[in-house]
Amino acid sequence: MSLSAEQRREYRAIAHNLKPVIIVGDKGLSEGLQEELDRALNDHELIKIKVASQDREARQEAIEELCKNSKAELVQTIGKIAVILRRAKKPNPKLSNLLRAK
């Protein structure tokens, strides 16, 4: 699923006021972190992730790995923050950032 420029702009606008839900720390991409990421994507669909690494290339690799493992689409990265999206099969209107934004 590839996002158009217009879709990216819309999702970036929605994500602007969100706080990071997942923070990747020194332990890296653990199994528990991956489970929490799946739960957050199922609940919220559009989330922010913070990668605490100082190395730019390591941050980018971690973000790509998270997206690949969770089958999510990268919307945007700015510094240590990434915005990712994965549509839920049955979104919860009370939790989904996409449904609440409309």
Secondary structure, 3 states (H helix, E strand, C coil): CCCCHHHHHHHHHHHCCCCEEEEECCCCCCHHHHHHHHHHHHHHCEEEEEECCCCHHHHHHHHHHHHHHHCCEEEEEECCEEEEECCCCCCCCCCCHHHHCC
